[in-house]
Amino acid sequence: MSEAALARFSINQMTVKQLSLPELATACVDLGIPGVGLWREPVQAYGLEATAKLMRDAGLTVTTLCRGGFLTAIDAHARVAAIDDNRAAIDEAATLGTDTLVLVSGGLPPGSKDLHGARSRIAEALAELAPYAASRGIRLAIEPLHPMFASDRCVVSTLAQSLDLAEDFPPSQVGVCVDTYHVWWDDQAPAQIARAGQGGRLHAFQLADWITPLPEGVLNGRGQLGSGSVDLRQWRGYVEEAGYTGPIEVELFNEELWARDGRELLSETARSYATEAC
Amino acid sequence: MSEAALARFSINQMTVKQLSLPELATACVDLGIPGVGLWREPVQAYGLEATAKLMRDAGLTVTTLCRGGFLTAIDAHARVAAIDDNRAAIDEAATLGTDTLVLVSGGLPPGSKDLHGARSRIAEALAELAPYAASRGIRLAIEPLHPMFASDRCVVSTLAQSLDLAEDFPPSQVGVCVDTYHVWWDDQAPAQIARAGQGGRLHAFQLADWITPLPEGVLNGRGQLGSGSVDLRQWRGYVEEAGYTGPIEVELFNEELWARDGRELLSETARSYATEAC
């Protein structure tokens, strides 16, 4: 692959979670991959400062940190804990040198059936978090998750809902993360991407393909680029027409892919990106 | 339970598929259940005329026939076959004495990534089917399926899309089926229910609860009423505010429920309906 083909490519760490952070950094350098999206748990396990140094020394751009959020609790103690945890995530993002923290908003609290109330509590939490994030130079990117996660993971199911939440704040503080896996089915999403672009709120763009049958629990069924139903080039077109010029992150969760050699999978993913999304 | 509590209740046959049609009819009479939703395959297996007689003799109302649809094929032969099959489904519905055929529109054809094109082909097929259905006294009810089925089962994922398709035809010919399992996550659905009611297009209303974790393949994970995240009484309120006065059908697909005694499950389902949705 030419360097130009991968100029905007970023590999989300979860795609190749079988690689340690040093293995990931080395493989990215070897393959000419310029960016990585990181996750808090493996970063904490390796060490925050150590990870930041590893990425700097390898010349890698940390395109996003995944993830903050889970802001839907009703219980007062749980709400305080969530705010504190998100402040910590913002600090970690700043240390890692990324400008974007991805937020997965959280599902319904146990026993609750009130999606609207849960979305309201996210708005309240953002009012506390957005100014703090701005003070650390971090943008929050609200990621709508596929409606199949609405009860247990993310009550924000569409880009329209993400933007409704984000637009209470300056675009430098709160925007959205567009992930093809979560929005590909939504005929309103292209117009919402345009809305996000006009508002300067397209803060992250992630690719994954949609494949079936979905596995039990549906979390780890994301398909390699080109293996499923998503017209990835078309979605890249939507964000670019909306003015997006940032990194394009590939984020796959898939047990079969995780069972393979990590370097080989990373190489395949970079090739698939160049073939399917460029 | 009082007879009044079950006055609008209908049991979809798939909920208790362990019961034969005669067992189902007897159990409904014993429990005071006035309506049943039927499926084509078990009806064909028992015999169409025999089923119609069985339901008539038991005094049961056939509230819907499930299902027509699967109208997204590109191949010309497959398209002709789908139209013919839907004409047969319309004839069967008429013989069974129901006024409503539920349509599940179909997924993406193999290799296609074109959701918009698939939706266009549904519109073309409806133009052939709607007048025929009207001539037999049957209304077509387009059912949006949850977006997790968009690729392999139904490219119509929202009530808005269903209504966009339906409104090309008179409301006496084409309307929608609102199933709480498929639309509960959608903050636009209440407004779309109002739109459907204003247009006289609320042709069927089905209840199921949303539970997680979803099983592999996600088809048979519907929850018993009250076991999950859906505020069923609120959704019943939405359709009634929109003028719906018709039957309320409970349709569960769930391996654990199917493993139980069918009569006991039917009795539990009727009780859950009275408790959770009335």
HADDOCK unambig.tbl for C-alpha pairs under 7 A between the chains (distance, minus, plus):
assign (segid A and resid 112 and name CA) (segid B and resid 229 and name CA) 6.92 0.50 0.50
assign (segid A and resid 113 and name CA) (segid B and resid 229 and name CA) 4.90 0.50 0.50
assign (segid A and resid 113 and name CA) (segid B and resid 230 and name CA) 5.81 0.50 0.50
assign (segid A and resid 113 and name CA) (segid B and resid 231 and name CA) 5.79 0.50 0.50
assign (segid A and resid 147 and name CA) (segid B and resid 147 and name CA) 6.84 0.50 0.50
assign (segid A and resid 147 and name CA) (segid B and resid 185 and name CA) 6.32 0.50 0.50
assign (segid A and resid 148 and name CA) (segid B and resid 148 and name CA) 6.26 0.50 0.50
assign (segid A and resid 150 and name CA) (segid B and resid 185 and name CA) 6.37 0.50 0.50
assign (segid A and resid 151 and name CA) (segid B and resid 229 and name CA) 6.59 0.50 0.50
assign (segid A and resid 185 and name CA) (segid B and resid 147 and name CA) 6.33 0.50 0.50
assign (segid A and resid 185 and name CA) (segid B and resid 150 and name CA) 6.38 0.50 0.50
assign (segid A and resid 213 and name CA) (segid B and resid 217 and name CA) 4.96 0.50 0.50
assign (segid A and resid 214 and name CA) (segid B and resid 216 and name CA) 5.90 0.50 0.50
assign (segid A and resid 214 and name CA) (segid B and resid 217 and name CA) 5.01 0.50 0.50
assign (segid A and resid 214 and name CA) (segid B and resid 218 and name CA) 6.69 0.50 0.50
assign (segid A and resid 215 and name CA) (segid B and resid 216 and name CA) 4.54 0.50 0.50
assign (segid A and resid 215 and name CA) (segid B and resid 217 and name CA) 6.24 0.50 0.50
assign (segid A and resid 216 and name CA) (segid B and resid 214 and name CA) 5.90 0.50 0.50
assign (segid A and resid 216 and name CA) (segid B and resid 215 and name CA) 4.54 0.50 0.50
assign (segid A and resid 216 and name CA) (segid B and resid 216 and name CA) 3.87 0.50 0.50
assign (segid A and resid 217 and name CA) (segid B and resid 213 and name CA) 4.96 0.50 0.50
assign (segid A and resid 217 and name CA) (segid B and resid 214 and name CA) 5.02 0.50 0.50
assign (segid A and resid 217 and name CA) (segid B and resid 215 and name CA) 6.24 0.50 0.50
assign (segid A and resid 218 and name CA) (segid B and resid 214 and name CA) 6.69 0.50 0.50
assign (segid A and resid 229 and name CA) (segid B and resid 112 and name CA) 6.94 0.50 0.50
assign (segid A and resid 229 and name CA) (segid B and resid 113 and name CA) 4.91 0.50 0.50
assign (segid A and resid 229 and name CA) (segid B and resid 151 and name CA) 6.61 0.50 0.50
assign (segid A and resid 230 and name CA) (segid B and resid 113 and name CA) 5.83 0.50 0.50
assign (segid A and resid 231 and name CA) (segid B and resid 113 and name CA) 5.81 0.50 0.50
